[in-house]
Amino acid sequence: MNLLGNILDILTALAAIVAAVLWFKSAVIKTPESFSIHVVKPDMEPMGGNPVGGTYAGQAYSQDLINLANSIRQQSRLSAIAASFAGSSAIIQALSIIIKIYFK
């Protein structure tokens, strides 16, 4: 029964390490600081509600999109910190298991 417990502990530690690595990788994906919005004046009646062609009319600015980008970057930064702590915890657990097995 002790062997089964050790195997489960090892699998738990490995799963936690993999989860932390994937979590961290997702958290450090770069997000844009701004978004380019191009305004198009349709040349013809839209089909299905979307213009199929148009004349470039200029660029626009959306504070909502800037706020979204800032929020996503803040979430990613906090997520990366959390993933780092989760990874540290998993590594410490793995070391604890190794010490218990080899230095019993």
C-alpha positions in Angstrom: 0.0 0.0 0.0 2.9 2.3 0.7 4.2 1.8 -2.9 0.8 2.7 -4.3 0.8 5.9 -2.2 4.2 6.8 -3.4 3.2 6.2 -7.1 0.2 8.4 -6.6 2.2 11.1 -5.0 4.7 11.1 -7.9 1.9 11.2 -10.4 0.3 14.1 -8.6 3.6 16.0 -8.5 4.2 15.4 -12.2 0.7 16.5 -13.1 1.1 19.7 -11.0 4.4 20.5 -12.7 2.9 20.0 -16.2 -0.1 22.1 -15.3 2.1 24.9 -13.9 4.3 25.0 -17.0 1.3 25.2 -19.3 -0.4 27.8 -17.1 2.8 29.9 -17.1 3.2 29.6 -20.9 -0.4 30.7 -21.4 0.1 33.7 -19.1 3.2 35.1 -20.8 1.7 35.2 -24.3 2.1 38.8 -25.5 -1.0 40.9 -26.0 -1.1 44.1 -28.1 -1.0 47.4 -26.4 -3.3 49.0 -29.0 -5.6 47.9 -31.7 -5.8 49.2 -35.3 -9.4 50.0 -36.3 -10.0 50.8 -39.9 -13.2 52.6 -40.9 -14.6 51.6 -44.2 -17.5 53.2 -46.0 -19.4 50.5 -47.9 -19.5 50.8 -51.7 -22.6 48.8 -52.0 -25.5 47.4 -49.9 -24.2 45.0 -47.3 -25.0 41.3 -47.9 -26.0 39.5 -44.7 -25.3 42.6 -42.6 -21.5 42.9 -43.5 -20.0 45.1 -46.1 -18.4 43.1 -48.9 -16.4 46.1 -50.3 -15.8 49.6 -49.4 -13.7 52.7 -49.5 -11.1 53.3 -46.8 -12.3 56.2 -44.6 -9.7 56.4 -41.9 -8.7 55.0 -38.6 -10.5 55.0 -35.3 -9.7 54.7 -31.6 -11.5 52.7 -29.0 -10.8 53.2 -25.3 -12.7 50.0 -24.7 -10.2 48.0 -26.7 -7.3 49.7 -24.9 -8.9 48.9 -21.5 -9.4 45.3 -22.7 -5.7 45.0 -23.6 -4.7 46.4 -20.3 -6.9 44.1 -18.4 -5.7 41.0 -20.3 -2.1 42.0 -19.6 -2.8 42.5 -15.9 -4.5 39.1 -15.8 -1.6 37.4 -17.6 0.9 39.0 -15.2 -1.0 37.8 -12.1 -1.6 34.4 -13.7 2.2 34.0 -14.4 2.9 34.8 -10.8 0.3 32.2 -9.6 1.7 29.6 -12.0 5.2 30.3 -10.6 4.0 29.6 -7.1 2.1 26.5 -8.2 5.2 25.2 -10.0 7.4 25.9 -7.0 4.9 24.0 -4.8 4.9 21.1 -7.2 8.7 21.0 -7.3 8.9 21.1 -3.5 6.4 18.3 -3.3 8.4 16.2 -5.8 11.6 16.8 -3.8 9.8 15.8 -0.6 8.7 12.5 -2.3 12.2 11.8 -3.6 13.7 12.4 -0.1 11.1 10.1 1.5 11.7 7.3 -1.0 15.5 7.4 -1.1 16.4 8.6 2.4 13.9 6.5 4.4 
